[in-house]
Amino acid sequence: MSKQTATHAHPSGSFWARNRKSGGYLLRKTVRRKGYQLIRFLLLFGLCFMIIQPLLDKLSVSFMAERDLYDSTVISIPRHLTTANYSLAASKILLNYGTTFLNTLIVSLAVSVLQIAACTLVGYGFARFEFPFKKFWFAAVIITVIIPPQTISSSLYLHFNFFDIFGIFKATTGSSLNLRGSPIPYALMSATCMGLKNGLYIYMIRQFFTGIPKSLEEAAYVDGCSIFKTFWRVILPDAVPILVSCFLFSFVWQWTDTFYSKLFLGNIKLLSLEASTVADRLNSYVSIQLGLSGGASMGYQQQMVSTATLMLVALFELHDGTADLQRMVKQHVGALVYLTHDGRDAP
């Protein structure tokens, strides 16, 4: 009787009896299996903890009163639980959350739809059609993925600051157009596959279309479908998984983007832009509006940055009462910004 057969010969017998019959094979097999399971669990737990732990820290800090930040006995669980930080972050003083959330949602959806529509057509063209310098143009697409967008920021600024099409505007109006400060430049870039990470979307979509059998299109051509109808009725429904994936990538990256948003959408209040200046806004408000010359403490500034970061991914229904917010900020920062002459904190 082989070891594998002996292992399963007496399923109703005790483990050790079956192990003796298998010559110790069952014990070794069980130990290896449990060892692999333990190692897999530790690796997955460690990776998940590394990813989630910073977010949990920010979540914990966002519910702390400021005094908890300087209490060495408070590690992760707040001693003085409060939601005042979210009220302040959502107010017009810092994020103006209702307006910025709506603006960010509209911009992210519009940009994502434009980018995926354009990248789908370009990716299908690379996958199915032959045209001059095809490999060269696809290499150019890959280069846009590799090269950081910051390297062409000056060119983009000058191009849209003095926008013209073959000199037409300058010939008819006497000057070029300044499109900066409006969403038109970013819409043009998104519709022409020059937006954020568009090269990556083209590559992913092109690889997906390459894997679709050409026989499906040939059958559609035989039935009288045109190229566009074949693409719309046959190919596009099969591409839903990759299109949804690229749309989610585009939406998330646009939601958190600051480079293109600051360069082209500076006049539109977006969550990513507002969150990047939370510390400065808080310090300015405390110093100028509340008359506290010392400003907000560094710890409280970082606490509000953590709160604003969490609010990038959550919607809170919070009131906006300026008087209440002033009292709340004074309670948070008053004890740390009023200094006595000998350098110690005021009581």
Secondary structure, DSSP 8 states (H G I E B T S, - for coil): --HHHHHTS-TTS-HHHHHHHTTTHHHHHHHHHHHHHHHHHHHHHHHHHHHHHHHHHHHHHHTB-HHHHT-TT-SSS-SSB--HHHHHHHSTTTT-HHHHHHHHHHHHHHHHHHHHHHHHHHHHHHHH---TTHHHHHHHHHHHHHS-GGGGHHHHHHHHHTB-STTHHHHHHSS-B--TTSSHHHHHHHHTT-STTHHHHHHHHHHHHHTS-HHHHHHHHHTT--HHHHIIIIIHHHTHHHHHHHHHHHHHHHHH--HHHHHH-TTS--HHHHHTTHHHHHHHIIIIIS--TT-S-HHHHHHHHHHHHHTTS--------HHHHHHHHHHHHHHHH-B-TTS-B--
